[in-house]
Amino acid sequence: MTILHDLNVDLHTHSKASDGSLSPSEVMERALSNDVDIVALTDHDTIEGVNEAMQYTEGKNIYFIPGVEISTSWAGVCIHVLGLNINPNDEQLKKSLSKIQDGRYSRAQLMDKDLTDKGFPSVIQDALEFAGGTGQVGRAHFARALIKKELCEDMREVFNKFLIKGKPGFVDHQWPSLKSVMEIIKKSKGLGVIAHPARYRLNYSMLTYLLEEFQELGGVGLEVSTGSHSALDIENFKRITNDFRFEGSRGSDFHCPNESRYDVGKAPYLPDSLLPIWSRWKAERVF
């Protein structure tokens, strides 16, 4: 490994500000306990937890990257784009994310209606409680609500029986376009990275179209090492990342100690042949 590859980097974590179970400070404490060198908080469609995480890490032996994970609709598929090193004080960013959050609450109401229409109990109040009483409610909150109602035993069972295409509780939602999401990220001085690309199960032609458009719009990286990627996925996307001359990223996609495949800072290391996206920040701090 090079010095940069040897760093423990986690550029994909979630807190209670979106669908995680821990506060931003608790996520950062977990990163410190796991000897993470660089960490980003990337909650879904919100930066509400960034200032708390930034304040918690200030003066500590860890480098904090403000981030966000934004949902976008591309060719009928929901793609998640990480905005890394964004400016959390950018007013346009806040306004844009607020509009997306409004859409999340509308979707939640439709998800609950689909469940009740198919004979299942309403879970939206429990889902909102898991979301902290805000409209920032997502599938993970519904999943926890379904477990609470004893309709499923765990998250794996939930996402086999509910909330996915063709199953109760799934609602096809129109997120912002990839172009508009990339504009949001770039205007806030952030870097665009496609999160967990293997999860979208795109065939080679569709994946190529996505990555070409993403690159044309200013996207710079792919998340190669992440919680939902197998060893084969990592190998495949290592090759694709190099083919497109993208930078590689690493992130646990941590949400909850009992739900996530990897703890903060515990995802597989980035393959040596890839240029780490965190090389962009090496001049800002000597690691």
C-alpha positions in Angstrom: 0.0 0.0 0.0 1.0 3.6 -0.5 0.8 6.0 2.4 -2.5 7.3 1.0 -3.9 3.8 0.6 -2.8 2.9 4.1 -5.0 5.6 5.7 -8.2 4.4 7.3 -10.8 6.5 5.4 -14.6 6.3 5.6 -16.4 8.7 3.3 -19.9 7.3 3.7 -21.6 7.4 7.0 -25.1 8.2 8.3 -26.5 9.6 11.5 -29.9 10.3 13.1 -30.1 13.4 10.8 -31.3 11.0 8.2 -31.7 7.2 8.6 -28.9 6.3 10.9 -29.5 5.4 14.6 -26.7 7.4 16.2 -26.2 11.1 16.6 -23.6 12.8 14.5 -21.3 13.0 17.6 -21.7 9.3 18.3 -20.8 8.4 14.7 -17.7 10.6 15.0 -16.8 9.0 18.3 -17.1 5.6 16.7 -14.7 6.8 13.9 -12.2 7.9 16.5 -12.5 4.6 18.4 -11.8 2.7 15.2 -8.7 4.8 14.4 -10.2 6.4 11.3 -8.0 9.1 9.8 -10.5 10.8 7.5 -14.3 10.6 7.9 -17.3 12.1 6.1 -20.8 12.4 7.3 -23.1 11.9 4.3 -26.7 11.8 5.4 -29.5 11.4 2.9 -30.5 14.7 1.3 -29.6 16.7 4.4 -26.6 18.4 6.0 -28.3 19.0 9.4 -25.8 16.8 11.2 -22.7 18.3 9.6 -22.0 21.1 12.0 -22.4 18.9 15.1 -20.0 16.3 13.6 -17.5 19.1 12.6 -17.6 20.6 16.1 -17.1 17.2 17.7 -14.0 16.4 15.6 -12.4 19.8 15.9 -9.0 19.5 17.6 -9.1 15.7 17.5 -6.8 13.4 15.6 -9.2 12.9 12.7 -9.9 14.9 9.5 -13.5 15.7 8.9 -15.1 16.0 5.4 -18.6 17.6 5.2 -20.8 15.6 2.9 -24.2 14.6 1.8 -25.8 11.7 -0.1 -28.4 12.9 -2.7 -31.0 10.7 -4.4 -31.4 11.2 -8.1 -33.6 9.6 -10.8 -31.7 8.4 -13.9 -33.4 6.3 -16.6 -36.0 5.1 -14.1 -33.4 4.1 -11.5 -32.7 5.8 -8.2 -29.0 6.5 -8.1 -27.3 7.9 -5.0 -24.6 10.5 -5.5 -22.2 11.5 -2.7 -21.3 15.2 -2.5 -17.9 15.3 -0.7 -16.2 18.3 0.8 -19.3 20.5 0.2 -19.7 23.9 1.8 -22.3 23.3 4.6 -23.0 27.0 4.8 -24.1 27.3 1.1 -27.6 28.7 1.2 -28.5 27.4 -2.2 -27.5 23.9 -1.1 -29.7 24.1 1.9 -32.7 25.3 -0.2 -32.2 22.5 -2.8 -32.0 19.8 -0.1 -35.1 21.2 1.6 -37.1 20.7 -1.6 -35.9 17.1 -1.8 -36.8 16.5 1.8 -40.4 17.7 1.1 -40.6 15.0 -1.5 -39.4 12.4 1.0 -42.4 13.1 3.3 -44.9 12.9 0.4 -43.3 9.6 -0.6 -43.7 8.3 3.0 -47.4 9.0 3.0 -47.8 7.1 -0.3 -45.7 4.2 1.1 -47.9 3.9 4.1 -51.0 4.1 1.9 -49.7 1.2 -0.2 -49.1 -0.9 2.9 -52.6 -0.3 4.3 -54.3 -0.8 0.9 -52.7 -4.2 0.8 -54.0 -5.2 4.3 -51.0 -4.3 6.5 -51.2 -1.9 9.5 -50.2 1.7 9.2 -46.7 2.3 10.3 -46.1 5.9 9.3 -46.3 7.2 12.9 -43.7 4.7 14.1 -41.5 5.5 11.0 -41.7 9.3 11.8 -40.7 8.6 15.4 -37.7 6.6 14.2 -36.9 9.7 12.0 -37.0 11.9 15.0 -40.4 13.4 14.2 -39.1 15.2 11.1 -40.2 14.8 7.5 -36.8 13.3 6.7 -38.2 9.8 6.6 -36.9 7.0 4.4 -37.2 3.3 3.8 -34.9 2.4 6.8 -37.3 4.2 9.1 -40.2 2.2 7.6 -38.2 -1.0 7.9 -37.6 -0.4 11.6 -41.3 0.3 12.0 -42.2 -3.0 10.3 -39.9 -4.8 12.7 -41.4 -3.0 15.7 -44.9 -4.2 14.5 -43.4 -7.7 14.4 -44.1 -8.1 10.7 -40.5 -9.0 10.2 -37.6 -10.1 12.4 -34.8 -8.0 10.9 -33.8 -5.7 8.1 -32.9 -8.5 5.7 -36.4 -9.9 6.0 -37.9 -6.5 5.5 -36.1 -5.9 2.3 -37.0 -9.3 1.0 -40.7 -8.9 1.7 -41.4 -5.1 1.7 -40.3 -1.7 0.3 -38.7 -3.0 -2.8 -40.1 -3.0 -6.4 -43.0 -5.3 -6.7 -43.5 -5.6 -2.9 -45.9 -3.8 -0.4 -44.7 -0.4 0.6 -42.7 0.4 -2.5 -43.4 3.7 -4.2 -41.7 4.8 -7.4 -40.5 8.3 -6.6 -39.2 11.0 -9.1 -36.1 12.4 -7.6 -34.1 15.3 -9.1 -32.2 14.6 -12.3 -28.6 13.7 -12.3 -27.8 17.0 -14.0 -29.5 19.0 -11.3 -27.9 17.0 -8.5 -24.5 17.5 -10.0 -25.2 21.2 -10.3 -26.1 21.3 -6.6 -22.9 19.6 -5.6 -20.6 21.6 -7.8 -22.1 25.0 -6.8 -21.4 24.1 -3.2 -17.7 23.4 -4.2 -18.2 19.6 -3.6 -17.0 16.5 -5.4 -19.5 14.1 -7.0 -19.0 10.4 -6.3 -21.5 7.6 -7.3 -22.3 5.6 -4.1 -22.3 1.8 -4.1 -22.6 1.4 -7.9 -23.1 -2.4 -7.9 -26.4 -2.0 -6.0 -28.1 -0.6 -9.1 -27.6 -3.8 -11.0 -27.3 -2.0 -14.4 -26.2 -4.0 -17.4 -22.9 -3.0 -19.0 -24.5 -0.7 -21.6 -26.6 1.1 -19.1 -23.7 1.4 -16.6 -21.6 2.8 -19.4 -24.2 5.4 -20.3 -24.6 6.4 -16.7 -20.8 6.8 -16.1 -20.3 8.7 -19.3 -23.1 11.2 -18.4 -21.8 11.4 -14.8 -18.3 12.2 -16.1 -19.6 14.8 -18.6 -21.5 16.5 -15.7 -18.4 16.8 -13.6 -18.5 13.6 -11.6 -15.0 12.5 -10.4 -15.3 9.3 -8.5 -16.8 5.9 -7.8 -17.3 4.3 -4.4 -15.5 1.0 -5.0 -15.0 -0.3 -1.4 -18.3 -0.1 0.5 -20.7 -2.1 2.7 -22.9 -3.6 0.0 -20.0 -4.6 -2.4 -18.7 -8.1 -2.6 -15.1 -9.0 -3.3 -16.2 -9.5 -6.9 -17.9 -6.1 -7.0 -14.8 -4.4 -5.7 -12.7 -6.1 -8.4 -15.1 -5.2 -11.2 -15.4 -1.6 -10.1 -11.7 -1.3 -9.7 -11.4 -2.1 -13.4 -14.2 0.2 -14.4 -12.9 3.1 -12.2 -9.5 2.8 -13.9 -11.1 2.5 -17.4 -13.0 5.8 -16.9 -10.0 7.4 -15.1 -12.2 8.1 -12.1 -10.9 8.4 -8.5 -11.8 5.6 -6.1 -13.6 6.1 -2.8 -14.1 4.0 0.3 -17.1 4.1 2.7 -18.8 1.8 5.2 -22.3 3.1 4.5 -22.7 2.8 8.3 -26.2 3.4 9.6 -26.6 1.4 12.8 -24.4 -1.0 14.9 -27.0 -3.8 14.6 -27.9 -3.2 10.9 -24.8 -2.3 9.0 -22.5 -4.8 7.4 -19.4 -2.8 8.4 -18.7 -0.5 11.3 -17.3 3.0 10.7 -13.8 2.6 9.1 -14.1 -1.2 8.7 -15.0 -1.5 4.9 -12.3 -3.2 2.8 -9.4 -1.0 1.9 -9.3 0.6 -1.6 -7.3 -1.4 -4.2 -3.8 -0.2 -4.6 -4.2 0.5 -8.4 -6.8 3.2 -7.8 -6.1 6.9 -7.2 -7.9 7.7 -3.8 -10.2 10.7 -3.9 -8.7 11.8 -0.6 -5.4 12.5 -2.4 -7.1 15.9 -3.2 -6.9 16.8 0.5 -3.4 15.7 1.2 -2.1 19.3 0.9 -4.5 20.4 3.6 -3.1 18.1 6.3 0.0 15.9 6.7 -1.2 12.4 7.5 
